[in-house]
Amino acid sequence: MLLHGSAARLLTAVLLAAAGYAILRAGVLPRWTGYSAHGVAAVNLAFVPSLFFGTDAADFYSAVGWGNTALTAALLVYWAFAVGIALLRSTPRAARAATP
């Protein structure tokens, strides 16, 4: 239960918080990617206490419920997809600036 529930949410929140901080600090990507990383990290942290709300997979806020498993994982995938697109769109601009 911990591996797919609260521990995974906590580790994902730490990863996203670090990524958001690095993005905002370095300025290599648009600022919205760093702020959205912090937003998705906050959603993941909101699901950490779901460990204490049972183990019924049909419940939204249970340890292995569809909110804890599907919603938070989907938000992480959507964020990674959006950051990938932002990275691809900003690469030619950076390459043009680097050439003399």
Backbone atoms as SQL, in Angstrom:
CREATE TABLE atoms (id INTEGER PRIMARY KEY, chain TEXT, resi INTEGER, resn TEXT, atom TEXT, x REAL, y REAL, z REAL);
INSERT INTO atoms VALUES
  (1, 'A', 1, 'MET', 'N', 0.811, -1.192, 0.000),
  (2, 'A', 1, 'MET', 'CA', 0.000, 0.000, 0.000),
  (3, 'A', 1, 'MET', 'C', 0.855, 1.256, 0.000),
  (4, 'A', 2, 'LEU', 'N', 1.932, 1.250, 0.755),
  (5, 'A', 2, 'LEU', 'CA', 2.759, 2.452, 0.828),
  (6, 'A', 2, 'LEU', 'C', 3.475, 2.743, -0.481),
  (7, 'A', 3, 'LEU', 'N', 3.883, 1.693, -1.189),
  (8, 'A', 3, 'LEU', 'CA', 4.635, 1.889, -2.414),
  (9, 'A', 3, 'LEU', 'C', 3.809, 2.595, -3.484),
  (10, 'A', 4, 'HIS', 'N', 2.535, 2.254, -3.586),
  (11, 'A', 4, 'HIS', 'CA', 1.686, 2.854, -4.602),
  (12, 'A', 4, 'HIS', 'C', 0.881, 4.017, -4.065),
  (13, 'A', 5, 'GLY', 'N', 0.924, 4.264, -2.799),
  (14, 'A', 5, 'GLY', 'CA', 0.101, 5.307, -2.198),
  (15, 'A', 5, 'GLY', 'C', 0.915, 6.481, -1.710),
  (16, 'A', 6, 'SER', 'N', 0.991, 6.611, -0.409),
  (17, 'A', 6, 'SER', 'CA', 1.568, 7.805, 0.207),
  (18, 'A', 6, 'SER', 'C', 3.053, 7.985, -0.078),
  (19, 'A', 7, 'ALA', 'N', 3.823, 6.926, -0.079),
  (20, 'A', 7, 'ALA', 'CA', 5.256, 7.060, -0.331),
  (21, 'A', 7, 'ALA', 'C', 5.509, 7.525, -1.756),
  (22, 'A', 8, 'ALA', 'N', 4.753, 7.012, -2.698),
  (23, 'A', 8, 'ALA', 'CA', 4.911, 7.442, -4.088),
  (24, 'A', 8, 'ALA', 'C', 4.504, 8.900, -4.250),
  (25, 'A', 9, 'ARG', 'N', 3.450, 9.315, -3.573),
  (26, 'A', 9, 'ARG', 'CA', 3.016, 10.718, -3.661),
  (27, 'A', 9, 'ARG', 'C', 4.066, 11.645, -3.062),
  (28, 'A', 10, 'LEU', 'N', 4.663, 11.232, -1.957),
  (29, 'A', 10, 'LEU', 'CA', 5.684, 12.048, -1.308),
  (30, 'A', 10, 'LEU', 'C', 6.935, 12.163, -2.178),
  (31, 'A', 11, 'LEU', 'N', 7.381, 11.066, -2.751),
  (32, 'A', 11, 'LEU', 'CA', 8.560, 11.104, -3.618),
  (33, 'A', 11, 'LEU', 'C', 8.297, 11.903, -4.890),
  (34, 'A', 12, 'THR', 'N', 7.103, 11.791, -5.437),
  (35, 'A', 12, 'THR', 'CA', 6.748, 12.573, -6.614),
  (36, 'A', 12, 'THR', 'C', 6.717, 14.058, -6.288),
  (37, 'A', 13, 'ALA', 'N', 6.202, 14.406, -5.114),
  (38, 'A', 13, 'ALA', 'CA', 6.161, 15.811, -4.706),
  (39, 'A', 13, 'ALA', 'C', 7.572, 16.364, -4.532),
  (40, 'A', 14, 'VAL', 'N', 8.476, 15.582, -3.978),
  (41, 'A', 14, 'VAL', 'CA', 9.859, 16.033, -3.812),
  (42, 'A', 14, 'VAL', 'C', 10.515, 16.237, -5.180),
  (43, 'A', 15, 'LEU', 'N', 10.301, 15.302, -6.094),
  (44, 'A', 15, 'LEU', 'CA', 10.855, 15.416, -7.441),
  (45, 'A', 15, 'LEU', 'C', 10.327, 16.666, -8.141),
  (46, 'A', 16, 'LEU', 'N', 9.021, 16.883, -8.078),
  (47, 'A', 16, 'LEU', 'CA', 8.428, 18.034, -8.758),
  (48, 'A', 16, 'LEU', 'C', 8.823, 19.354, -8.108),
  (49, 'A', 17, 'ALA', 'N', 8.929, 19.375, -6.799),
  (50, 'A', 17, 'ALA', 'CA', 9.354, 20.601, -6.125),
  (51, 'A', 17, 'ALA', 'C', 10.786, 20.957, -6.513),
  (52, 'A', 18, 'ALA', 'N', 11.654, 19.959, -6.581),
  (53, 'A', 18, 'ALA', 'CA', 13.039, 20.208, -6.997),
  (54, 'A', 18, 'ALA', 'C', 13.105, 20.634, -8.457),
  (55, 'A', 19, 'ALA', 'N', 12.318, 19.998, -9.307),
  (56, 'A', 19, 'ALA', 'CA', 12.311, 20.371, -10.722),
  (57, 'A', 19, 'ALA', 'C', 11.768, 21.781, -10.898),
  (58, 'A', 20, 'GLY', 'N', 10.706, 22.115, -10.186),
  (59, 'A', 20, 'GLY', 'CA', 10.147, 23.462, -10.271),
  (60, 'A', 20, 'GLY', 'C', 11.122, 24.512, -9.797),
  (61, 'A', 21, 'TYR', 'N', 11.815, 24.236, -8.722),
  (62, 'A', 21, 'TYR', 'CA', 12.814, 25.172, -8.209),
  (63, 'A', 21, 'TYR', 'C', 13.949, 25.364, -9.215),
  (64, 'A', 22, 'ALA', 'N', 14.421, 24.262, -9.780),
  (65, 'A', 22, 'ALA', 'CA', 15.516, 24.345, -10.743),
  (66, 'A', 22, 'ALA', 'C', 15.090, 25.099, -12.001),
  (67, 'A', 23, 'ILE', 'N', 13.877, 24.864, -12.458),
  (68, 'A', 23, 'ILE', 'CA', 13.384, 25.550, -13.651),
  (69, 'A', 23, 'ILE', 'C', 13.270, 27.046, -13.397),
  (70, 'A', 24, 'LEU', 'N', 12.712, 27.422, -12.256),
  (71, 'A', 24, 'LEU', 'CA', 12.550, 28.837, -11.948),
  (72, 'A', 24, 'LEU', 'C', 13.890, 29.524, -11.699),
  (73, 'A', 25, 'ARG', 'N', 14.794, 28.815, -11.083),
  (74, 'A', 25, 'ARG', 'CA', 16.099, 29.406, -10.742),
  (75, 'A', 25, 'ARG', 'C', 16.988, 29.564, -11.967),
  (76, 'A', 26, 'ALA', 'N', 17.004, 28.529, -12.827),
  (77, 'A', 26, 'ALA', 'CA', 17.892, 28.554, -13.992),
  (78, 'A', 26, 'ALA', 'C', 17.293, 29.348, -15.154),
  (79, 'A', 27, 'GLY', 'N', 15.987, 29.361, -15.248),
  (80, 'A', 27, 'GLY', 'CA', 15.335, 30.093, -16.328),
  (81, 'A', 27, 'GLY', 'C', 15.496, 29.456, -17.694),
  (82, 'A', 28, 'VAL', 'N', 15.705, 28.156, -17.744),
  (83, 'A', 28, 'VAL', 'CA', 15.897, 27.478, -19.021),
  (84, 'A', 28, 'VAL', 'C', 14.584, 27.173, -19.733),
  (85, 'A', 29, 'LEU', 'N', 13.507, 27.177, -19.016),
  (86, 'A', 29, 'LEU', 'CA', 12.183, 26.919, -19.581),
  (87, 'A', 29, 'LEU', 'C', 11.264, 28.069, -19.190),
  (88, 'A', 30, 'PRO', 'N', 10.112, 28.155, -19.807),
  (89, 'A', 30, 'PRO', 'CA', 9.164, 29.199, -19.400),
  (90, 'A', 30, 'PRO', 'C', 8.792, 29.062, -17.915),
  (91, 'A', 31, 'ARG', 'N', 8.497, 30.190, -17.304),
  (92, 'A', 31, 'ARG', 'CA', 8.220, 30.206, -15.862),
  (93, 'A', 31, 'ARG', 'C', 6.989, 29.378, -15.499),
  (94, 'A', 32, 'TRP', 'N', 6.023, 29.248, -16.408),
  (95, 'A', 32, 'TRP', 'CA', 4.822, 28.502, -16.082),
  (96, 'A', 32, 'TRP', 'C', 5.126, 27.029, -15.831),
  (97, 'A', 33, 'THR', 'N', 6.216, 26.507, -16.407),
  (98, 'A', 33, 'THR', 'CA', 6.555, 25.105, -16.160),
  (99, 'A', 33, 'THR', 'C', 7.010, 24.890, -14.718),
  (100, 'A', 34, 'GLY', 'N', 7.731, 25.860, -14.172),
  (101, 'A', 34, 'GLY', 'CA', 8.161, 25.752, -12.770),
  (102, 'A', 34, 'GLY', 'C', 6.997, 25.912, -11.814),
  (103, 'A', 35, 'TYR', 'N', 6.120, 26.886, -12.110),
  (104, 'A', 35, 'TYR', 'CA', 4.954, 27.082, -11.246),
  (105, 'A', 35, 'TYR', 'C', 3.978, 25.908, -11.321),
  (106, 'A', 36, 'SER', 'N', 3.817, 25.337, -12.511),
  (107, 'A', 36, 'SER', 'CA', 2.926, 24.178, -12.621),
  (108, 'A', 36, 'SER', 'C', 3.530, 22.950, -11.928),
  (109, 'A', 37, 'ALA', 'N', 4.855, 22.849, -11.905),
  (110, 'A', 37, 'ALA', 'CA', 5.492, 21.757, -11.159),
  (111, 'A', 37, 'ALA', 'C', 5.181, 21.884, -9.678),
  (112, 'A', 38, 'HIS', 'N', 5.218, 23.098, -9.155),
  (113, 'A', 38, 'HIS', 'CA', 4.873, 23.300, -7.747),
  (114, 'A', 38, 'HIS', 'C', 3.397, 23.015, -7.494),
  (115, 'A', 39, 'GLY', 'N', 2.542, 23.335, -8.447),
  (116, 'A', 39, 'GLY', 'CA', 1.115, 23.037, -8.302),
  (117, 'A', 39, 'GLY', 'C', 0.836, 21.543, -8.273),
  (118, 'A', 40, 'VAL', 'N', 1.461, 20.800, -9.178),
  (119, 'A', 40, 'VAL', 'CA', 1.273, 19.340, -9.199),
  (120, 'A', 40, 'VAL', 'C', 1.896, 18.716, -7.951),
  (121, 'A', 41, 'ALA', 'N', 2.994, 19.278, -7.459),
  (122, 'A', 41, 'ALA', 'CA', 3.586, 18.790, -6.216),
  (123, 'A', 41, 'ALA', 'C', 2.636, 19.006, -5.045),
  (124, 'A', 42, 'ALA', 'N', 1.936, 20.130, -5.029),
  (125, 'A', 42, 'ALA', 'CA', 0.969, 20.389, -3.958),
  (126, 'A', 42, 'ALA', 'C', -0.194, 19.412, -4.017),
  (127, 'A', 43, 'VAL', 'N', -0.652, 19.075, -5.209),
  (128, 'A', 43, 'VAL', 'CA', -1.723, 18.081, -5.340),
  (129, 'A', 43, 'VAL', 'C', -1.238, 16.728, -4.829),
  (130, 'A', 44, 'ASN', 'N', -0.008, 16.367, -5.145),
  (131, 'A', 44, 'ASN', 'CA', 0.545, 15.103, -4.653),
  (132, 'A', 44, 'ASN', 'C', 0.651, 15.104, -3.133),
  (133, 'A', 45, 'LEU', 'N', 1.067, 16.225, -2.554),
  (134, 'A', 45, 'LEU', 'CA', 1.139, 16.306, -1.089),
  (135, 'A', 45, 'LEU', 'C', -0.242, 16.216, -0.448),
  (136, 'A', 46, 'ALA', 'N', -1.264, 16.686, -1.150),
  (137, 'A', 46, 'ALA', 'CA', -2.620, 16.594, -0.614),
  (138, 'A', 46, 'ALA', 'C', -3.099, 15.149, -0.522),
  (139, 'A', 47, 'PHE', 'N', -2.507, 14.264, -1.291),
  (140, 'A', 47, 'PHE', 'CA', -2.914, 12.858, -1.270),
  (141, 'A', 47, 'PHE', 'C', -2.062, 12.000, -0.338),
  (142, 'A', 48, 'VAL', 'N', -1.073, 12.554, 0.322),
  (143, 'A', 48, 'VAL', 'CA', -0.270, 11.766, 1.266),
  (144, 'A', 48, 'VAL', 'C', -1.110, 11.229, 2.421),
  (145, 'A', 49, 'PRO', 'N', -2.017, 11.993, 3.039),
  (146, 'A', 49, 'PRO', 'CA', -2.814, 11.445, 4.144),
  (147, 'A', 49, 'PRO', 'C', -3.859, 10.411, 3.731),
  (148, 'A', 50, 'SER', 'N', -3.987, 10.121, 2.448),
  (149, 'A', 50, 'SER', 'CA', -4.989, 9.147, 2.005),
  (150, 'A', 50, 'SER', 'C', -4.705, 7.744, 2.540),
  (151, 'A', 51, 'LEU', 'N', -3.521, 7.523, 3.074),
  (152, 'A', 51, 'LEU', 'CA', -3.174, 6.238, 3.677),
  (153, 'A', 51, 'LEU', 'C', -4.146, 5.867, 4.795),
  (154, 'A', 52, 'PHE', 'N', -4.679, 6.865, 5.477),
  (155, 'A', 52, 'PHE', 'CA', -5.536, 6.620, 6.633),
  (156, 'A', 52, 'PHE', 'C', -7.019, 6.524, 6.282),
  (157, 'A', 53, 'PHE', 'N', -7.349, 6.485, 4.994),
  (158, 'A', 53, 'PHE', 'CA', -8.749, 6.463, 4.591),
  (159, 'A', 53, 'PHE', 'C', -9.155, 5.165, 3.921),
  (160, 'A', 54, 'GLY', 'N', -8.521, 4.067, 4.276),
  (161, 'A', 54, 'GLY', 'CA', -8.925, 2.749, 3.800),
  (162, 'A', 54, 'GLY', 'C', -8.162, 2.290, 2.579),
  (163, 'A', 55, 'THR', 'N', -8.525, 1.071, 2.138),
  (164, 'A', 55, 'THR', 'CA', -7.843, 0.456, 1.005),
  (165, 'A', 55, 'THR', 'C', -8.812, 0.044, -0.095),
  (166, 'A', 56, 'ASP', 'N', -9.976, 0.648, -0.131),
  (167, 'A', 56, 'ASP', 'CA', -10.950, 0.325, -1.174),
  (168, 'A', 56, 'ASP', 'C', -10.573, 1.070, -2.454),
  (169, 'A', 57, 'ALA', 'N', -10.311, 0.328, -3.518),
  (170, 'A', 57, 'ALA', 'CA', -9.871, 0.935, -4.776),
  (171, 'A', 57, 'ALA', 'C', -10.967, 1.755, -5.441),
  (172, 'A', 58, 'ALA', 'N', -12.221, 1.548, -5.057),
  (173, 'A', 58, 'ALA', 'CA', -13.317, 2.304, -5.654),
  (174, 'A', 58, 'ALA', 'C', -13.471, 3.696, -5.037),
  (175, 'A', 59, 'ASP', 'N', -12.873, 3.918, -3.872),
  (176, 'A', 59, 'ASP', 'CA', -12.958, 5.234, -3.236),
  (177, 'A', 59, 'ASP', 'C', -11.945, 6.196, -3.869),
  (178, 'A', 60, 'PHE', 'N', -12.336, 7.461, -3.923),
  (179, 'A', 60, 'PHE', 'CA', -11.460, 8.474, -4.519),
  (180, 'A', 60, 'PHE', 'C', -10.239, 8.724, -3.650),
  (181, 'A', 61, 'TYR', 'N', -10.433, 8.869, -2.348),
  (182, 'A', 61, 'TYR', 'CA', -9.349, 9.284, -1.448),
  (183, 'A', 61, 'TYR', 'C', -8.898, 8.147, -0.541),
  (184, 'A', 62, 'SER', 'N', -8.744, 6.960, -1.074),
  (185, 'A', 62, 'SER', 'CA', -8.202, 5.866, -0.276),
  (186, 'A', 62, 'SER', 'C', -6.743, 5.644, -0.659),
  (187, 'A', 63, 'ALA', 'N', -6.082, 4.726, 0.038),
  (188, 'A', 63, 'ALA', 'CA', -4.651, 4.504, -0.177),
  (189, 'A', 63, 'ALA', 'C', -4.344, 4.083, -1.612),
  (190, 'A', 64, 'VAL', 'N', -5.190, 3.290, -2.219),
  (191, 'A', 64, 'VAL', 'CA', -4.996, 2.859, -3.602),
  (192, 'A', 64, 'VAL', 'C', -6.192, 3.254, -4.458),
  (193, 'A', 65, 'GLY', 'N', -6.889, 4.275, -4.048),
  (194, 'A', 65, 'GLY', 'CA', -8.088, 4.711, -4.771),
  (195, 'A', 65, 'GLY', 'C', -7.757, 5.350, -6.106),
  (196, 'A', 66, 'TRP', 'N', -8.779, 5.569, -6.889),
  (197, 'A', 66, 'TRP', 'CA', -8.558, 6.075, -8.237),
  (198, 'A', 66, 'TRP', 'C', -8.101, 7.531, -8.230),
  (199, 'A', 67, 'GLY', 'N', -8.400, 8.271, -7.209),
  (200, 'A', 67, 'GLY', 'CA', -7.893, 9.635, -7.127),
  (201, 'A', 67, 'GLY', 'C', -6.411, 9.647, -6.822),
  (202, 'A', 68, 'ASN', 'N', -6.029, 8.810, -5.887),
  (203, 'A', 68, 'ASN', 'CA', -4.631, 8.733, -5.475),
  (204, 'A', 68, 'ASN', 'C', -3.765, 8.149, -6.579),
  (205, 'A', 69, 'THR', 'N', -4.262, 7.154, -7.252),
  (206, 'A', 69, 'THR', 'CA', -3.449, 6.466, -8.245),
  (207, 'A', 69, 'THR', 'C', -3.565, 7.102, -9.626),
  (208, 'A', 70, 'ALA', 'N', -4.772, 7.288, -10.091),
  (209, 'A', 70, 'ALA', 'CA', -4.965, 7.747, -11.466),
  (210, 'A', 70, 'ALA', 'C', -4.808, 9.256, -11.620),
  (211, 'A', 71, 'LEU', 'N', -5.408, 10.034, -10.733),
  (212, 'A', 71, 'LEU', 'CA', -5.375, 11.480, -10.887),
  (213, 'A', 71, 'LEU', 'C', -3.967, 12.033, -10.747),
  (214, 'A', 72, 'THR', 'N', -3.275, 11.642, -9.700),
  (215, 'A', 72, 'THR', 'CA', -1.938, 12.197, -9.475),
  (216, 'A', 72, 'THR', 'C', -0.945, 11.710, -10.533),
  (217, 'A', 73, 'ALA', 'N', -1.078, 10.466, -10.957),
  (218, 'A', 73, 'ALA', 'CA', -0.189, 9.961, -12.011),
  (219, 'A', 73, 'ALA', 'C', -0.481, 10.655, -13.331),
  (220, 'A', 74, 'ALA', 'N', -1.744, 10.906, -13.609),
  (221, 'A', 74, 'ALA', 'CA', -2.102, 11.596, -14.848),
  (222, 'A', 74, 'ALA', 'C', -1.579, 13.025, -14.846),
  (223, 'A', 75, 'LEU', 'N', -1.662, 13.711, -13.709),
  (224, 'A', 75, 'LEU', 'CA', -1.143, 15.068, -13.637),
  (225, 'A', 75, 'LEU', 'C', 0.360, 15.099, -13.890),
  (226, 'A', 76, 'LEU', 'N', 1.078, 14.111, -13.363),
  (227, 'A', 76, 'LEU', 'CA', 2.522, 14.037, -13.593),
  (228, 'A', 76, 'LEU', 'C', 2.814, 13.808, -15.071),
  (229, 'A', 77, 'VAL', 'N', 2.068, 12.931, -15.714),
  (230, 'A', 77, 'VAL', 'CA', 2.282, 12.661, -17.138),
  (231, 'A', 77, 'VAL', 'C', 1.944, 13.890, -17.975),
  (232, 'A', 78, 'TYR', 'N', 0.844, 14.566, -17.666),
  (233, 'A', 78, 'TYR', 'CA', 0.472, 15.781, -18.404),
  (234, 'A', 78, 'TYR', 'C', 1.528, 16.867, -18.226),
  (235, 'A', 79, 'TRP', 'N', 2.055, 17.005, -17.020),
  (236, 'A', 79, 'TRP', 'CA', 3.098, 18.002, -16.774),
  (237, 'A', 79, 'TRP', 'C', 4.351, 17.672, -17.578),
  (238, 'A', 80, 'ALA', 'N', 4.762, 16.416, -17.566),
  (239, 'A', 80, 'ALA', 'CA', 5.961, 16.012, -18.314),
  (240, 'A', 80, 'ALA', 'C', 5.756, 16.222, -19.816),
  (241, 'A', 81, 'PHE', 'N', 4.561, 15.944, -20.300),
  (242, 'A', 81, 'PHE', 'CA', 4.247, 16.152, -21.709),
  (243, 'A', 81, 'PHE', 'C', 4.317, 17.641, -22.061),
  (244, 'A', 82, 'ALA', 'N', 3.755, 18.483, -21.227),
  (245, 'A', 82, 'ALA', 'CA', 3.773, 19.928, -21.470),
  (246, 'A', 82, 'ALA', 'C', 5.195, 20.487, -21.401),
  (247, 'A', 83, 'VAL', 'N', 5.994, 20.003, -20.463),
  (248, 'A', 83, 'VAL', 'CA', 7.381, 20.454, -20.363),
  (249, 'A', 83, 'VAL', 'C', 8.180, 19.991, -21.579),
  (250, 'A', 84, 'GLY', 'N', 7.913, 18.797, -22.059),
  (251, 'A', 84, 'GLY', 'CA', 8.586, 18.321, -23.267),
  (252, 'A', 84, 'GLY', 'C', 8.269, 19.187, -24.473),
  (253, 'A', 85, 'ILE', 'N', 7.010, 19.573, -24.620),
  (254, 'A', 85, 'ILE', 'CA', 6.632, 20.455, -25.726),
  (255, 'A', 85, 'ILE', 'C', 7.274, 21.828, -25.557),
  (256, 'A', 86, 'ALA', 'N', 7.264, 22.339, -24.333),
  (257, 'A', 86, 'ALA', 'CA', 7.899, 23.644, -24.093),
  (258, 'A', 86, 'ALA', 'C', 9.394, 23.584, -24.381),
  (259, 'A', 87, 'LEU', 'N', 10.020, 22.476, -24.051),
  (260, 'A', 87, 'LEU', 'CA', 11.452, 22.315, -24.323),
  (261, 'A', 87, 'LEU', 'C', 11.719, 22.250, -25.817),
  (262, 'A', 88, 'LEU', 'N', 10.895, 21.527, -26.544),
  (263, 'A', 88, 'LEU', 'CA', 11.077, 21.446, -27.992),
  (264, 'A', 88, 'LEU', 'C', 10.833, 22.790, -28.667),
  (265, 'A', 89, 'ARG', 'N', 9.880, 23.539, -28.164),
  (266, 'A', 89, 'ARG', 'CA', 9.579, 24.843, -28.769),
  (267, 'A', 89, 'ARG', 'C', 10.641, 25.889, -28.445),
  (268, 'A', 90, 'SER', 'N', 11.316, 25.760, -27.325),
  (269, 'A', 90, 'SER', 'CA', 12.316, 26.760, -26.950),
  (270, 'A', 90, 'SER', 'C', 13.714, 26.418, -27.444),
  (271, 'A', 91, 'THR', 'N', 13.955, 25.219, -27.906),
  (272, 'A', 91, 'THR', 'CA', 15.290, 24.815, -28.347),
  (273, 'A', 91, 'THR', 'C', 15.780, 25.589, -29.569),
  (274, 'A', 92, 'PRO', 'N', 14.996, 25.756, -30.628),
  (275, 'A', 92, 'PRO', 'CA', 15.514, 26.502, -31.780),
  (276, 'A', 92, 'PRO', 'C', 15.856, 27.958, -31.439),
  (277, 'A', 93, 'ARG', 'N', 15.093, 28.577, -30.567),
  (278, 'A', 93, 'ARG', 'CA', 15.358, 29.947, -30.163),
  (279, 'A', 93, 'ARG', 'C', 16.707, 30.031, -29.443),
  (280, 'A', 94, 'ALA', 'N', 16.977, 29.081, -28.575),
  (281, 'A', 94, 'ALA', 'CA', 18.248, 29.072, -27.839),
  (282, 'A', 94, 'ALA', 'C', 19.408, 28.750, -28.786),
  (283, 'A', 95, 'ALA', 'N', 19.176, 27.878, -29.739),
  (284, 'A', 95, 'ALA', 'CA', 20.238, 27.531, -30.694),
  (285, 'A', 95, 'ALA', 'C', 20.563, 28.728, -31.588),
  (286, 'A', 96, 'ARG', 'N', 19.536, 29.501, -31.968),
  (287, 'A', 96, 'ARG', 'CA', 19.772, 30.685, -32.781),
  (288, 'A', 96, 'ARG', 'C', 20.551, 31.757, -31.999),
  (289, 'A', 97, 'ALA', 'N', 20.285, 31.850, -30.723),
  (290, 'A', 97, 'ALA', 'CA', 20.985, 32.845, -29.907),
  (291, 'A', 97, 'ALA', 'C', 22.440, 32.455, -29.679),
  (292, 'A', 98, 'ALA', 'N', 22.742, 31.175, -29.692),
  (293, 'A', 98, 'ALA', 'CA', 24.114, 30.711, -29.436),
  (294, 'A', 98, 'ALA', 'C', 25.013, 30.850, -30.662),
  (295, 'A', 99, 'THR', 'N', 24.438, 30.862, -31.858),
  (296, 'A', 99, 'THR', 'CA', 25.261, 30.978, -33.063),
  (297, 'A', 99, 'THR', 'C', 25.647, 32.431, -33.298),
  (298, 'A', 100, 'PRO', 'N', 26.888, 32.665, -33.706),
  (299, 'A', 100, 'PRO', 'CA', 27.346, 34.062, -33.908),
  (300, 'A', 100, 'PRO', 'C', 26.829, 34.690, -35.176);
